Amino acid sequence: MYPTLEHVAMESRPYPTHLLQDCESGLALFAAAFMGHNDAIHFAEARMRCVCCDTDAKKLLEMSKLYPDDWTFVPEDAWTFADRVSSLGMTWDAVSVDTFTGEAMDKSLKSLELWCSLARKVVTVTLTLGASYLLPRGWVDSKFERASGVYWLVLERR
């Protein structure tokens, strides 16, 4: 599908990259569907170390051939992975949660506390207009348009 990382970059979607300036590490959950063109490519361009998690082991293997050698690719359910690493106290500067819209997005928005427990600075989560969520304590929210009717819910630690 994408022979080089440059091809992924050509297909990249809008992302609030200004928030990555001081970030050294990233976690991309639900990373494999589009080879990371929604979020992981921006982490790569910001020269961040990254962990990519998705249940699609085949796509993660394809991604691992394109992205930097110091990146980690974990074939696991995002919620299972997040629960496990949260209990270990693991954190990243930036966490991206790129679900499909619909039920997965709704479940993800109910998991904001979990996603924020993994982030030191910023969390981005798929959001459509009209979707509801509870803002975790200690975070501020904004929206960043990524496609017609689809946004990044941007959470920044206060």
mmCIF file of the C-alpha atoms, coordinates in Angstrom:
data_MODEL
# 
_entry.id   MODEL 
# 
loop_
_atom_site.group_PDB 
_atom_site.id 
_atom_site.type_symbol 
_atom_site.label_atom_id 
_atom_site.label_alt_id 
_atom_site.label_comp_id 
_atom_site.label_asym_id 
_atom_site.label_entity_id 
_atom_site.label_seq_id 
_atom_site.pdbx_PDB_ins_code 
_atom_site.Cartn_x 
_atom_site.Cartn_y 
_atom_site.Cartn_z 
_atom_site.occupancy 
_atom_site.B_iso_or_equiv 
_atom_site.pdbx_formal_charge 
_atom_site.auth_seq_id 
_atom_site.auth_comp_id 
_atom_site.auth_asym_id 
_atom_site.auth_atom_id 
_atom_site.pdbx_PDB_model_num 
ATOM 1   C CA . MET A 1 1   ? 0.000   0.000  0.000  1.00 0.00 ? 1   MET A CA 1 
ATOM 2   C CA . TYR A 1 2   ? 2.651   2.537  1.092  1.00 0.00 ? 2   TYR A CA 1 
ATOM 3   C CA . PRO A 1 3   ? 6.128   1.663  -0.183 1.00 0.00 ? 3   PRO A CA 1 
ATOM 4   C CA . THR A 1 4   ? 7.850   4.432  1.836  1.00 0.00 ? 4   THR A CA 1 
ATOM 5   C CA . LEU A 1 5   ? 7.224   6.702  4.787  1.00 0.00 ? 5   LEU A CA 1 
ATOM 6   C CA . GLU A 1 6   ? 7.174   9.609  2.338  1.00 0.00 ? 6   GLU A CA 1 
ATOM 7   C CA . HIS A 1 7   ? 4.080   8.070  0.730  1.00 0.00 ? 7   HIS A CA 1 
ATOM 8   C CA . VAL A 1 8   ? 2.382   7.932  4.137  1.00 0.00 ? 8   VAL A CA 1 
ATOM 9   C CA . ALA A 1 9   ? 3.320   11.592 4.650  1.00 0.00 ? 9   ALA A CA 1 
ATOM 10  C CA . MET A 1 10  ? 1.752   12.532 1.307  1.00 0.00 ? 10  MET A CA 1 
ATOM 11  C CA . GLU A 1 11  ? -1.541  11.024 2.540  1.00 0.00 ? 11  GLU A CA 1 
ATOM 12  C CA . SER A 1 12  ? -1.318  12.586 6.003  1.00 0.00 ? 12  SER A CA 1 
ATOM 13  C CA . ARG A 1 13  ? -4.319  14.283 7.541  1.00 0.00 ? 13  ARG A CA 1 
ATOM 14  C CA . PRO A 1 14  ? -4.398  17.469 9.632  1.00 0.00 ? 14  PRO A CA 1 
ATOM 15  C CA . TYR A 1 15  ? -3.048  17.099 13.160 1.00 0.00 ? 15  TYR A CA 1 
ATOM 16  C CA . PRO A 1 16  ? -2.251  19.704 15.858 1.00 0.00 ? 16  PRO A CA 1 
ATOM 17  C CA . THR A 1 17  ? 1.493   19.354 15.288 1.00 0.00 ? 17  THR A CA 1 
ATOM 18  C CA . HIS A 1 18  ? 2.264   22.575 17.191 1.00 0.00 ? 18  HIS A CA 1 
ATOM 19  C CA . LEU A 1 19  ? 1.591   20.566 20.367 1.00 0.00 ? 19  LEU A CA 1 
ATOM 20  C CA . LEU A 1 20  ? 4.412   18.143 19.562 1.00 0.00 ? 20  LEU A CA 1 
ATOM 21  C CA . GLN A 1 21  ? 7.226   20.717 19.667 1.00 0.00 ? 21  GLN A CA 1 
ATOM 22  C CA . ASP A 1 22  ? 8.502   19.712 23.112 1.00 0.00 ? 22  ASP A CA 1 
ATOM 23  C CA . CYS A 1 23  ? 7.436   16.073 22.942 1.00 0.00 ? 23  CYS A CA 1 
ATOM 24  C CA . GLU A 1 24  ? 9.986   13.277 22.822 1.00 0.00 ? 24  GLU A CA 1 
ATOM 25  C CA . SER A 1 25  ? 7.696   10.250 23.074 1.00 0.00 ? 25  SER A CA 1 
ATOM 26  C CA . GLY A 1 26  ? 4.329   9.254  21.695 1.00 0.00 ? 26  GLY A CA 1 
ATOM 27  C CA . LEU A 1 27  ? 1.758   6.504  21.932 1.00 0.00 ? 27  LEU A CA 1 
ATOM 28  C CA . ALA A 1 28  ? -0.488  5.887  18.917 1.00 0.00 ? 28  ALA A CA 1 
ATOM 29  C CA . LEU A 1 29  ? -3.494  3.712  19.754 1.00 0.00 ? 29  LEU A CA 1 
ATOM 30  C CA . PHE A 1 30  ? -5.569  2.203  16.930 1.00 0.00 ? 30  PHE A CA 1 
ATOM 31  C CA . ALA A 1 31  ? -2.520  3.001  14.799 1.00 0.00 ? 31  ALA A CA 1 
ATOM 32  C CA . ALA A 1 32  ? -2.687  0.582  11.876 1.00 0.00 ? 32  ALA A CA 1 
ATOM 33  C CA . ALA A 1 33  ? -5.861  1.337  9.906  1.00 0.00 ? 33  ALA A CA 1 
ATOM 34  C CA . PHE A 1 34  ? -4.279  3.957  7.664  1.00 0.00 ? 34  PHE A CA 1 
ATOM 35  C CA . MET A 1 35  ? -0.614  3.174  8.335  1.00 0.00 ? 35  MET A CA 1 
ATOM 36  C CA . GLY A 1 36  ? -0.548  6.067  10.779 1.00 0.00 ? 36  GLY A CA 1 
ATOM 37  C CA . HIS A 1 37  ? -1.337  8.812  8.281  1.00 0.00 ? 37  HIS A CA 1 
ATOM 38  C CA . ASN A 1 38  ? -3.696  10.456 10.796 1.00 0.00 ? 38  ASN A CA 1 
ATOM 39  C CA . ASP A 1 39  ? -1.235  10.709 13.681 1.00 0.00 ? 39  ASP A CA 1 
ATOM 40  C CA . ALA A 1 40  ? 1.875   8.489  13.735 1.00 0.00 ? 40  ALA A CA 1 
ATOM 41  C CA . ILE A 1 41  ? 3.368   10.179 10.679 1.00 0.00 ? 41  ILE A CA 1 
ATOM 42  C CA . HIS A 1 42  ? 3.273   13.480 12.565 1.00 0.00 ? 42  HIS A CA 1 
ATOM 43  C CA . PHE A 1 43  ? 5.075   11.842 15.507 1.00 0.00 ? 43  PHE A CA 1 
ATOM 44  C CA . ALA A 1 44  ? 7.724   10.587 13.074 1.00 0.00 ? 44  ALA A CA 1 
ATOM 45  C CA . GLU A 1 45  ? 8.128   14.013 11.481 1.00 0.00 ? 45  GLU A CA 1 
ATOM 46  C CA . ALA A 1 46  ? 8.547   15.500 14.983 1.00 0.00 ? 46  ALA A CA 1 
ATOM 47  C CA . ARG A 1 47  ? 11.329  12.935 15.550 1.00 0.00 ? 47  ARG A CA 1 
ATOM 48  C CA . MET A 1 48  ? 9.562   11.386 18.524 1.00 0.00 ? 48  MET A CA 1 
ATOM 49  C CA . ARG A 1 49  ? 10.022  7.823  19.748 1.00 0.00 ? 49  ARG A CA 1 
ATOM 50  C CA . CYS A 1 50  ? 6.696   6.054  19.491 1.00 0.00 ? 50  CYS A CA 1 
ATOM 51  C CA . VAL A 1 51  ? 4.764   2.960  20.477 1.00 0.00 ? 51  VAL A CA 1 
ATOM 52  C CA . CYS A 1 52  ? 2.029   1.957  18.031 1.00 0.00 ? 52  CYS A CA 1 
ATOM 53  C CA . CYS A 1 53  ? -0.727  -0.359 19.233 1.00 0.00 ? 53  CYS A CA 1 
ATOM 54  C CA . ASP A 1 54  ? -3.444  -2.048 17.190 1.00 0.00 ? 54  ASP A CA 1 
ATOM 55  C CA . THR A 1 55  ? -5.060  -5.480 16.919 1.00 0.00 ? 55  THR A CA 1 
ATOM 56  C CA . ASP A 1 56  ? -4.013  -5.749 13.249 1.00 0.00 ? 56  ASP A CA 1 
ATOM 57  C CA . ALA A 1 57  ? -0.623  -7.459 13.565 1.00 0.00 ? 57  ALA A CA 1 
ATOM 58  C CA . LYS A 1 58  ? -0.174  -7.679 9.781  1.00 0.00 ? 58  LYS A CA 1 
ATOM 59  C CA . LYS A 1 59  ? -0.573  -3.917 9.278  1.00 0.00 ? 59  LYS A CA 1 
ATOM 60  C CA . LEU A 1 60  ? 1.687   -3.201 12.265 1.00 0.00 ? 60  LEU A CA 1 
ATOM 61  C CA . LEU A 1 61  ? 4.364   -5.369 10.659 1.00 0.00 ? 61  LEU A CA 1 
ATOM 62  C CA . GLU A 1 62  ? 4.005   -3.330 7.445  1.00 0.00 ? 62  GLU A CA 1 
ATOM 63  C CA . MET A 1 63  ? 4.280   -0.118 9.472  1.00 0.00 ? 63  MET A CA 1 
ATOM 64  C CA . SER A 1 64  ? 7.377   -1.359 11.278 1.00 0.00 ? 64  SER A CA 1 
ATOM 65  C CA . LYS A 1 65  ? 9.179   -1.532 7.934  1.00 0.00 ? 65  LYS A CA 1 
ATOM 66  C CA . LEU A 1 66  ? 8.443   2.156  7.235  1.00 0.00 ? 66  LEU A CA 1 
ATOM 67  C CA . TYR A 1 67  ? 8.766   3.937  10.565 1.00 0.00 ? 67  TYR A CA 1 
ATOM 68  C CA . PRO A 1 68  ? 11.961  4.589  12.572 1.00 0.00 ? 68  PRO A CA 1 
ATOM 69  C CA . ASP A 1 69  ? 13.892  1.625  13.961 1.00 0.00 ? 69  ASP A CA 1 
ATOM 70  C CA . ASP A 1 70  ? 13.472  2.779  17.569 1.00 0.00 ? 70  ASP A CA 1 
ATOM 71  C CA . TRP A 1 71  ? 9.669   2.545  17.353 1.00 0.00 ? 71  TRP A CA 1 
ATOM 72  C CA . THR A 1 72  ? 7.745   -0.312 18.988 1.00 0.00 ? 72  THR A CA 1 
ATOM 73  C CA . PHE A 1 73  ? 4.710   -2.023 17.444 1.00 0.00 ? 73  PHE A CA 1 
ATOM 74  C CA . VAL A 1 74  ? 2.350   -3.864 19.785 1.00 0.00 ? 74  VAL A CA 1 
ATOM 75  C CA . PRO A 1 75  ? -0.361  -6.159 18.363 1.00 0.00 ? 75  PRO A CA 1 
ATOM 76  C CA . GLU A 1 76  ? -2.914  -5.881 21.162 1.00 0.00 ? 76  GLU A CA 1 
ATOM 77  C CA . ASP A 1 77  ? -6.322  -4.424 21.952 1.00 0.00 ? 77  ASP A CA 1 
ATOM 78  C CA . ALA A 1 78  ? -5.836  -0.745 22.807 1.00 0.00 ? 78  ALA A CA 1 
ATOM 79  C CA . TRP A 1 79  ? -7.895  -0.887 26.001 1.00 0.00 ? 79  TRP A CA 1 
ATOM 80  C CA . THR A 1 80  ? -6.106  -4.009 27.241 1.00 0.00 ? 80  THR A CA 1 
ATOM 81  C CA . PHE A 1 81  ? -2.734  -2.457 26.457 1.00 0.00 ? 81  PHE A CA 1 
ATOM 82  C CA . ALA A 1 82  ? -3.658  0.879  28.065 1.00 0.00 ? 82  ALA A CA 1 
ATOM 83  C CA . ASP A 1 83  ? -4.938  -0.787 31.245 1.00 0.00 ? 83  ASP A CA 1 
ATOM 84  C CA . ARG A 1 84  ? -1.761  -2.865 31.507 1.00 0.00 ? 84  ARG A CA 1 
ATOM 85  C CA . VAL A 1 85  ? 0.747   -0.057 30.935 1.00 0.00 ? 85  VAL A CA 1 
ATOM 86  C CA . SER A 1 86  ? -1.233  2.380  33.083 1.00 0.00 ? 86  SER A CA 1 
ATOM 87  C CA . SER A 1 87  ? -1.009  -0.037 36.002 1.00 0.00 ? 87  SER A CA 1 
ATOM 88  C CA . LEU A 1 88  ? 2.776   -0.063 35.451 1.00 0.00 ? 88  LEU A CA 1 
ATOM 89  C CA . GLY A 1 89  ? 2.890   3.745  35.548 1.00 0.00 ? 89  GLY A CA 1 
ATOM 90  C CA . MET A 1 90  ? 4.107   4.063  31.961 1.00 0.00 ? 90  MET A CA 1 
ATOM 91  C CA . THR A 1 91  ? 3.530   7.439  30.279 1.00 0.00 ? 91  THR A CA 1 
ATOM 92  C CA . TRP A 1 92  ? 4.291   9.247  27.040 1.00 0.00 ? 92  TRP A CA 1 
ATOM 93  C CA . ASP A 1 93  ? 4.435   12.944 26.209 1.00 0.00 ? 93  ASP A CA 1 
ATOM 94  C CA . ALA A 1 94  ? 1.671   12.637 23.587 1.00 0.00 ? 94  ALA A CA 1 
ATOM 95  C CA . VAL A 1 95  ? -1.062  10.020 23.231 1.00 0.00 ? 95  VAL A CA 1 
ATOM 96  C CA . SER A 1 96  ? -3.223  9.719  20.121 1.00 0.00 ? 96  SER A CA 1 
ATOM 97  C CA . VAL A 1 97  ? -6.414  7.660  20.118 1.00 0.00 ? 97  VAL A CA 1 
ATOM 98  C CA . ASP A 1 98  ? -7.493  7.332  16.484 1.00 0.00 ? 98  ASP A CA 1 
ATOM 99  C CA . THR A 1 99  ? -10.641 5.180  16.513 1.00 0.00 ? 99  THR A CA 1 
ATOM 100 C CA . PHE A 1 100 ? -13.173 4.921  13.764 1.00 0.00 ? 100 PHE A CA 1 
ATOM 101 C CA . THR A 1 101 ? -16.277 7.018  14.371 1.00 0.00 ? 101 THR A CA 1 
ATOM 102 C CA . GLY A 1 102 ? -19.363 5.358  15.832 1.00 0.00 ? 102 GLY A CA 1 
ATOM 103 C CA . GLU A 1 103 ? -19.362 2.852  18.700 1.00 0.00 ? 103 GLU A CA 1 
ATOM 104 C CA . ALA A 1 104 ? -15.564 2.680  19.005 1.00 0.00 ? 104 ALA A CA 1 
ATOM 105 C CA . MET A 1 105 ? -15.387 6.470  19.254 1.00 0.00 ? 105 MET A CA 1 
ATOM 106 C CA . ASP A 1 106 ? -18.151 6.536  21.876 1.00 0.00 ? 106 ASP A CA 1 
ATOM 107 C CA . LYS A 1 107 ? -16.332 3.906  23.960 1.00 0.00 ? 107 LYS A CA 1 
ATOM 108 C CA . SER A 1 108 ? -13.084 5.826  23.530 1.00 0.00 ? 108 SER A CA 1 
ATOM 109 C CA . LEU A 1 109 ? -14.664 9.077  24.725 1.00 0.00 ? 109 LEU A CA 1 
ATOM 110 C CA . LYS A 1 110 ? -15.824 7.224  27.847 1.00 0.00 ? 110 LYS A CA 1 
ATOM 111 C CA . SER A 1 111 ? -12.192 6.191  28.395 1.00 0.00 ? 111 SER A CA 1 
ATOM 112 C CA . LEU A 1 112 ? -10.650 9.688  28.545 1.00 0.00 ? 112 LEU A CA 1 
ATOM 113 C CA . GLU A 1 113 ? -9.443  9.136  32.136 1.00 0.00 ? 113 GLU A CA 1 
ATOM 114 C CA . LEU A 1 114 ? -7.518  6.077  30.954 1.00 0.00 ? 114 LEU A CA 1 
ATOM 115 C CA . TRP A 1 115 ? -5.989  7.830  27.933 1.00 0.00 ? 115 TRP A CA 1 
ATOM 116 C CA . CYS A 1 116 ? -5.016  10.836 30.071 1.00 0.00 ? 116 CYS A CA 1 
ATOM 117 C CA . SER A 1 117 ? -3.382  8.552  32.655 1.00 0.00 ? 117 SER A CA 1 
ATOM 118 C CA . LEU A 1 118 ? -0.897  7.630  29.916 1.00 0.00 ? 118 LEU A CA 1 
ATOM 119 C CA . ALA A 1 119 ? -0.016  11.180 28.843 1.00 0.00 ? 119 ALA A CA 1 
ATOM 120 C CA . ARG A 1 120 ? 2.304   13.753 30.349 1.00 0.00 ? 120 ARG A CA 1 
ATOM 121 C CA . LYS A 1 121 ? 1.342   16.634 28.021 1.00 0.00 ? 121 LYS A CA 1 
ATOM 122 C CA . VAL A 1 122 ? -1.318  16.046 25.362 1.00 0.00 ? 122 VAL A CA 1 
ATOM 123 C CA . VAL A 1 123 ? -3.988  13.561 24.267 1.00 0.00 ? 123 VAL A CA 1 
ATOM 124 C CA . THR A 1 124 ? -5.809  13.593 20.934 1.00 0.00 ? 124 THR A CA 1 
ATOM 125 C CA . VAL A 1 125 ? -8.986  11.553 20.441 1.00 0.00 ? 125 VAL A CA 1 
ATOM 126 C CA . THR A 1 126 ? -11.308 11.100 17.453 1.00 0.00 ? 126 THR A CA 1 
ATOM 127 C CA . LEU A 1 127 ? -14.459 13.202 17.880 1.00 0.00 ? 127 LEU A CA 1 
ATOM 128 C CA . THR A 1 128 ? -17.521 14.023 15.799 1.00 0.00 ? 128 THR A CA 1 
ATOM 129 C CA . LEU A 1 129 ? -19.733 17.020 16.437 1.00 0.00 ? 129 LEU A CA 1 
ATOM 130 C CA . GLY A 1 130 ? -22.460 16.336 18.946 1.00 0.00 ? 130 GLY A CA 1 
ATOM 131 C CA . ALA A 1 131 ? -20.557 13.542 20.703 1.00 0.00 ? 131 ALA A CA 1 
ATOM 132 C CA . SER A 1 132 ? -20.412 13.956 24.452 1.00 0.00 ? 132 SER A CA 1 
ATOM 133 C CA . TYR A 1 133 ? -17.564 13.397 26.878 1.00 0.00 ? 133 TYR A CA 1 
ATOM 134 C CA . LEU A 1 134 ? -16.531 14.261 30.419 1.00 0.00 ? 134 LEU A CA 1 
ATOM 135 C CA . LEU A 1 135 ? -13.360 16.316 30.655 1.00 0.00 ? 135 LEU A CA 1 
ATOM 136 C CA . PRO A 1 136 ? -10.878 14.704 33.058 1.00 0.00 ? 136 PRO A CA 1 
ATOM 137 C CA . ARG A 1 137 ? -9.797  16.845 35.987 1.00 0.00 ? 137 ARG A CA 1 
ATOM 138 C CA . GLY A 1 138 ? -6.560  18.739 35.353 1.00 0.00 ? 138 GLY A CA 1 
ATOM 139 C CA . TRP A 1 139 ? -7.013  18.912 31.575 1.00 0.00 ? 139 TRP A CA 1 
ATOM 140 C CA . VAL A 1 140 ? -8.295  21.568 29.173 1.00 0.00 ? 140 VAL A CA 1 
ATOM 141 C CA . ASP A 1 141 ? -10.010 20.727 25.911 1.00 0.00 ? 141 ASP A CA 1 
ATOM 142 C CA . SER A 1 142 ? -10.218 22.131 22.416 1.00 0.00 ? 142 SER A CA 1 
ATOM 143 C CA . LYS A 1 143 ? -11.098 20.796 18.986 1.00 0.00 ? 143 LYS A CA 1 
ATOM 144 C CA . PHE A 1 144 ? -8.945  20.575 15.877 1.00 0.00 ? 144 PHE A CA 1 
ATOM 145 C CA . GLU A 1 145 ? -10.648 19.841 12.538 1.00 0.00 ? 145 GLU A CA 1 
ATOM 146 C CA . ARG A 1 146 ? -9.180  16.909 10.656 1.00 0.00 ? 146 ARG A CA 1 
ATOM 147 C CA . ALA A 1 147 ? -11.874 16.164 8.038  1.00 0.00 ? 147 ALA A CA 1 
ATOM 148 C CA . SER A 1 148 ? -15.411 17.234 7.276  1.00 0.00 ? 148 SER A CA 1 
ATOM 149 C CA . GLY A 1 149 ? -17.334 16.661 10.503 1.00 0.00 ? 149 GLY A CA 1 
ATOM 150 C CA . VAL A 1 150 ? -14.462 14.805 12.192 1.00 0.00 ? 150 VAL A CA 1 
ATOM 151 C CA . TYR A 1 151 ? -12.188 16.442 14.737 1.00 0.00 ? 151 TYR A CA 1 
ATOM 152 C CA . TRP A 1 152 ? -9.398  15.739 17.117 1.00 0.00 ? 152 TRP A CA 1 
ATOM 153 C CA . LEU A 1 153 ? -10.530 16.320 20.656 1.00 0.00 ? 153 LEU A CA 1 
ATOM 154 C CA . VAL A 1 154 ? -7.353  17.870 22.022 1.00 0.00 ? 154 VAL A CA 1 
ATOM 155 C CA . LEU A 1 155 ? -6.702  17.547 25.743 1.00 0.00 ? 155 LEU A CA 1 
ATOM 156 C CA . GLU A 1 156 ? -3.796  19.434 27.260 1.00 0.00 ? 156 GLU A CA 1 
ATOM 157 C CA . ARG A 1 157 ? -2.598  19.029 30.808 1.00 0.00 ? 157 ARG A CA 1 
ATOM 158 C CA . ARG A 1 158 ? -3.028  22.234 32.817 1.00 0.00 ? 158 ARG A CA 1 
# 
